[in-house]
Amino acid sequence: MPTDFALTRRQFDLPEGVIYLDGNSLGPLPKAVAERVGQTITEEWGKLLIGGWNKAGWEAMPMAVGNRVARLIGAEPDSVVMGDTLSIKIFQLLASALEMRPDRRVILSDTGNFPSDLYMAQGLSAMLGQGYSLRTVAPEEVMEAIDDSVAVTMITEVDYRTGRKHDMRAITARAHEKGALTIWDLAHSAGALPVDLAGSGADFAAGCTYKYLNSGPGGPAFAYVAPRHQSRVRPALCGWLGHDAPFDFDPDYRPAPGVARLRVGTPPVLQLAALEASLDIWETVDMGDLRARALELTDAFIAGVEAACPDLKLATPRDHAMRGSQVSFRHPEGYAIMQALIARGVVGDFRAPDILRFGFTPLFIGPEDVEKAVSVLAEVMATRAWDRAEYRVRARVT
């Protein structure tokens, strides 16, 4: 049955008069979340107290919710675990991958990768010493840069600034041909487009859930380990709940079987409950339908903006195979322009140095929103409405 996007839209609590094109940064609130989290607070925490870990299934949530996320990213059963932040999961996966390739010292990434991923690689390399290093190349040069010195590639599938999409299958195949492992950051992929980790042969992946998966600010990350690697992985950050028997209180770490060994600290029960409510919406969504609608929306937005706003320069690839679910334009006054748009009810965001970024989530964005957003942007540009002092004052979060 085709996905009913009118139905999914009704399941989000969106402010009146706002066109929200920033779900690629923070997803909006699903209506069912308040009740679900409220139930967790009052009926589980309130009445069961510590008994909630067993009676309400809190302890099992990281794997149970992980299996629901796995369906959206083409992962095998019991290969995804929830918890901690994306940066923590990247660190764990990097450490494991490097240990699995002890004769190599290079982490390969690209210059468009999210800075936090690069920071994790830089910090881990400095901590290990012994010649470990992070090597970055331009996004279009990744394939050529994978050689016999590379231990692991660490690539974000969809560039957070431009929306440029890497070819997961091709890069993974090239890495394996050269004896390297792959880590995929799915922060701008999970819930945005079809992902096929198993079919692509990916080794490791991680992602956040507060963007397209709508778990709320600070929502938990997920980590994927291909089943063929799970018995070999040592996550470096070896936490209590990643132990084989945490309530034996063994002073020595013994890894839990499978991907559960990547668990570190206490799971964020309230935010996992919020994510569960959001994932209920996804049970009605076909990822092929989602992708087709997202490409229609982004095509329409690109065409409309280019026709009406010649001063804005497209930063996002036109080729569907190379595009995620966002559109970015460049302008030297990008920050002020975005503030003027937000003041008029069209919410995107800005990424330095000059990127206006717009996310298109078909679950709650439709063609009429695209048309209105183009109209507002055209008015802002034509009248130079952005050229006001208050729109140039930089907030801490852009």
C-alpha positions in Angstrom: 0.0 0.0 0.0 1.4 3.4 -0.9 2.5 5.6 2.0 -0.2 8.1 3.0 1.8 11.3 3.6 -1.3 13.2 4.5 -1.8 10.8 7.4 1.8 11.0 8.5 1.6 14.8 8.5 -1.3 14.7 10.9 0.8 12.8 13.4 3.2 15.7 14.0 2.6 18.7 16.3 3.8 21.6 14.1 3.3 25.2 15.0 0.6 27.0 13.1 2.0 29.1 10.2 5.5 27.5 10.2 7.1 25.7 7.3 9.6 23.5 9.0 12.6 22.8 6.7 15.0 21.9 9.5 14.0 18.3 10.4 17.5 17.4 9.2 18.9 19.2 12.3 16.1 18.5 14.8 13.0 16.6 13.9 9.6 18.0 15.0 7.5 16.6 17.8 5.3 13.6 17.0 2.0 14.0 18.7 2.2 10.6 20.3 5.4 11.4 22.1 4.0 13.4 25.0 1.6 10.6 26.0 4.2 7.9 25.5 6.8 9.7 27.6 4.2 10.7 30.1 3.2 7.1 30.6 6.9 6.1 31.1 7.1 8.8 33.7 3.9 8.3 35.7 3.0 4.6 35.1 6.5 3.1 34.9 9.0 5.4 36.8 6.2 6.7 39.1 4.6 3.5 40.1 7.2 0.8 39.5 10.2 2.8 40.7 13.3 0.7 40.2 11.2 -2.2 39.2 10.8 -0.6 35.8 14.1 -2.0 34.7 12.5 -5.5 34.7 8.8 -5.0 34.7 8.7 -2.2 32.1 11.5 -3.7 30.0 13.8 -0.7 30.4 17.0 -2.8 30.4 16.0 -4.4 27.1 15.2 -1.2 25.3 18.7 -0.6 23.7 18.4 -3.8 21.7 14.6 -3.8 21.2 14.6 -0.3 19.8 17.8 -1.0 17.9 16.0 -3.7 16.0 13.3 -1.3 15.0 15.9 1.2 13.7 17.6 -1.7 11.9 14.6 -2.0 9.6 15.1 1.6 8.4 18.8 1.2 7.6 18.9 -2.3 5.9 20.6 -3.9 8.9 20.3 -7.5 10.0 18.4 -8.5 13.2 20.3 -7.9 16.4 23.0 -5.9 14.7 22.0 -2.4 16.0 22.2 -1.1 19.6 21.0 2.2 21.0 22.7 4.5 23.5 25.1 7.3 24.2 25.9 9.9 21.5 27.0 9.6 17.9 30.5 10.8 18.7 30.9 8.1 21.4 29.7 5.4 19.0 32.1 6.7 16.3 35.0 6.5 18.8 34.1 2.9 19.8 33.8 1.8 16.2 37.0 3.4 15.1 38.9 1.8 18.0 37.5 -1.6 17.1 38.3 -1.2 13.4 41.9 -0.1 14.1 42.4 -3.1 16.4 41.1 -5.4 13.6 43.7 -4.0 11.2 46.8 -3.9 13.4 49.3 -3.6 10.5 47.7 -0.3 9.2 47.7 3.2 10.7 45.5 5.4 8.5 41.9 6.5 9.1 40.6 7.9 5.8 37.8 10.5 5.7 36.8 13.5 3.6 37.0 17.2 4.1 33.2 17.5 4.1 32.7 15.1 7.0 31.1 16.4 10.2 33.8 18.0 12.4 32.9 15.9 15.5 33.7 12.7 13.6 37.1 14.2 12.6 37.7 15.2 16.2 37.1 11.7 17.4 39.6 10.3 14.8 42.1 13.0 15.7 41.8 12.4 19.4 42.0 8.6 19.1 45.0 8.8 16.8 46.8 11.1 19.2 46.0 8.9 22.1 47.3 5.7 20.3 50.4 7.4 19.0 52.6 4.8 17.0 52.0 6.6 13.7 48.2 6.5 13.7 46.8 9.4 11.7 43.7 10.8 10.1 43.9 11.5 6.4 41.3 13.7 4.7 40.7 14.2 1.0 38.0 16.0 -1.0 34.7 14.1 -1.1 35.0 13.3 -4.8 38.6 11.9 -4.2 37.7 9.3 -1.6 37.6 6.3 -4.0 41.1 7.0 -5.4 42.5 7.6 -1.9 41.7 4.1 -0.6 44.9 2.3 -0.8 46.9 -0.4 1.1 47.8 1.9 3.9 44.2 2.6 5.0 42.9 0.7 8.0 39.4 2.1 7.9 37.3 4.6 6.0 35.1 6.9 8.1 32.6 8.5 5.8 29.3 10.3 6.4 27.0 9.1 3.7 25.3 12.4 3.2 27.3 15.6 3.6 25.8 17.7 6.4 26.4 21.0 4.5 25.8 20.3 0.9 23.6 17.2 0.9 26.1 15.4 -1.4 25.6 11.6 -1.2 28.4 9.1 -1.3 28.0 5.7 -3.0 28.1 3.4 -0.1 28.2 0.2 -2.1 31.0 1.4 -4.3 33.2 2.8 -1.5 32.6 -0.3 0.6 33.6 -2.6 -2.2 36.8 -0.5 -2.9 37.7 -0.5 0.8 37.3 -4.3 1.0 39.3 -4.8 -2.2 42.2 -2.9 -0.5 41.8 -4.7 2.8 40.3 -1.8 4.7 37.1 -1.7 6.9 34.3 0.8 6.6 32.5 3.0 9.1 29.4 4.9 7.8 27.9 7.9 9.6 24.2 7.8 8.9 23.2 11.0 10.7 21.7 12.5 7.5 20.6 9.1 6.0 18.6 7.2 8.6 15.0 8.2 8.0 15.9 10.4 5.0 16.5 7.7 2.3 16.8 4.0 1.8 19.9 2.6 3.4 21.1 -1.0 2.8 23.9 -1.7 5.2 23.7 -5.5 4.8 23.4 -5.4 1.1 26.3 -3.0 0.7 28.5 -5.1 2.9 29.2 -2.3 5.4 31.3 -3.3 8.4 30.2 -0.6 10.9 27.8 2.3 11.0 26.4 4.8 13.5 23.9 7.5 13.5 21.7 9.8 15.6 18.0 9.8 16.0 17.0 13.4 16.8 17.0 14.4 13.2 14.8 12.5 10.7 13.8 9.9 13.4 12.4 12.6 15.7 13.5 11.3 19.1 13.9 14.9 20.5 16.9 17.0 21.4 19.7 14.9 22.7 18.1 11.7 21.6 20.3 8.6 21.7 22.6 7.4 18.9 22.7 3.9 17.4 25.6 1.7 16.4 25.7 -1.1 13.8 28.2 -4.0 13.7 27.9 -6.5 10.8 27.2 -9.9 12.3 30.5 -11.3 10.9 32.5 -8.9 13.1 30.5 -9.0 16.3 32.6 -11.6 18.1 35.8 -9.8 17.3 34.8 -6.3 18.3 36.4 -4.7 21.4 34.8 -1.3 21.8 37.6 0.4 23.8 35.0 2.3 26.0 34.0 -0.8 27.8 31.0 0.1 30.0 29.2 -1.8 32.7 26.1 -2.5 30.6 28.3 -3.9 27.8 29.5 -6.6 30.1 28.3 -10.2 29.6 26.8 -10.2 33.1 26.7 -6.7 34.5 24.9 -7.7 37.7 27.7 -10.2 38.6 29.7 -7.0 39.3 32.8 -8.7 37.9 35.8 -6.3 38.3 37.2 -7.5 34.9 35.4 -6.7 31.7 34.0 -9.6 29.7 32.2 -8.5 26.6 28.5 -9.3 26.1 27.7 -11.4 23.0 27.0 -9.5 19.8 26.5 -5.8 19.3 25.3 -5.4 22.9 28.9 -5.1 23.9 28.9 -1.6 22.6 26.6 -0.5 25.4 28.3 1.8 27.8 26.2 3.6 30.3 22.6 3.6 31.6 20.2 3.8 28.6 18.2 7.1 28.3 14.8 5.5 29.0 12.7 8.7 28.5 14.2 9.5 25.1 14.0 5.9 24.0 10.3 6.0 24.8 10.0 9.1 22.7 11.8 7.4 19.9 9.5 4.4 20.2 6.5 6.7 19.6 8.1 8.2 16.6 9.0 4.8 15.2 5.3 3.9 15.3 4.9 6.4 12.4 7.6 4.7 10.5 5.7 1.4 10.5 3.4 2.9 7.9 6.2 4.3 5.7 7.7 2.7 2.6 11.2 3.9 2.2 10.9 3.8 -1.6 7.9 6.1 -1.4 9.7 8.4 1.0 12.7 8.7 -1.4 10.6 9.4 -4.4 8.6 12.1 -2.7 11.7 13.7 -1.2 13.3 13.9 -4.7 10.1 15.5 -6.0 10.2 18.1 -3.3 13.8 18.9 -3.6 13.6 19.1 -7.4 10.7 21.6 -7.1 12.6 23.7 -4.5 15.7 23.9 -6.6 13.8 24.8 -9.7 11.8 27.4 -7.9 14.7 29.1 -6.1 16.9 29.2 -9.1 14.1 30.8 -11.1 13.3 33.4 -8.5 16.6 34.0 -6.7 19.5 34.2 -9.1 21.9 35.5 -6.4 21.7 32.1 -4.6 24.1 29.5 -5.8 23.2 25.8 -5.6 25.6 23.8 -3.5 23.7 20.5 -3.7 24.2 18.0 -6.5 21.4 17.9 -9.1 22.0 14.2 -9.8 19.4 12.2 -7.7 22.0 9.5 -7.1 24.3 12.0 -5.4 21.7 13.9 -3.4 20.3 13.3 0.1 17.1 14.8 1.4 18.3 18.4 1.8 19.0 21.3 -0.5 21.7 23.9 0.2 22.4 27.3 -1.4 25.4 29.5 -1.0 25.4 33.3 -0.4 27.9 35.6 1.4 25.0 36.8 3.6 23.6 33.4 4.2 23.2 33.8 8.0 21.2 37.1 7.7 19.0 35.7 4.9 18.2 32.6 7.0 17.2 34.8 10.0 14.9 36.8 7.8 13.3 33.6 6.5 12.9 32.3 10.1 11.2 35.5 11.1 8.7 35.0 8.3 7.9 31.4 9.3 10.2 29.4 7.0 12.7 27.6 9.2 15.9 26.3 7.8 19.4 26.7 9.2 22.8 28.1 8.4 26.2 26.3 8.2 29.4 28.3 8.0 30.8 29.8 6.0 27.9 30.6 3.6 25.4 27.7 3.4 21.6 28.1 3.7 20.4 24.6 4.4 16.9 23.3 3.9 15.7 19.8 4.9 12.8 18.1 3.1 11.0 15.4 5.1 7.9 14.1 3.3 6.4 12.9 6.5 5.3 16.4 7.2 6.4 18.6 4.2 4.3 18.7 1.0 4.4 20.5 -2.3 2.4 23.4 -1.0 5.1 24.0 1.6 7.7 24.1 -1.1 5.8 26.6 -3.1 5.3 28.9 -0.1 8.9 28.6 1.0 10.1 29.6 -2.5 7.7 32.6 -2.5 8.9 33.8 0.9 12.6 33.4 0.0 12.0 35.2 -3.3 10.5 38.1 -1.4 13.3 38.2 1.1 15.9 38.3 -1.7 14.1 40.8 -4.0 13.5 43.3 -1.2 16.8 42.7 0.6 14.7 42.2 3.7 17.7 40.3 5.2 19.7 43.5 5.3 18.9 44.5 8.9 21.2 44.7 11.9 19.2 42.3 14.0 19.5 39.5 11.3 23.3 39.7 11.5 23.6 39.0 15.3 24.9 35.5 15.5 23.2 33.2 18.0 25.3 30.5 19.6 23.3 27.8 17.6 23.0 28.7 13.9 
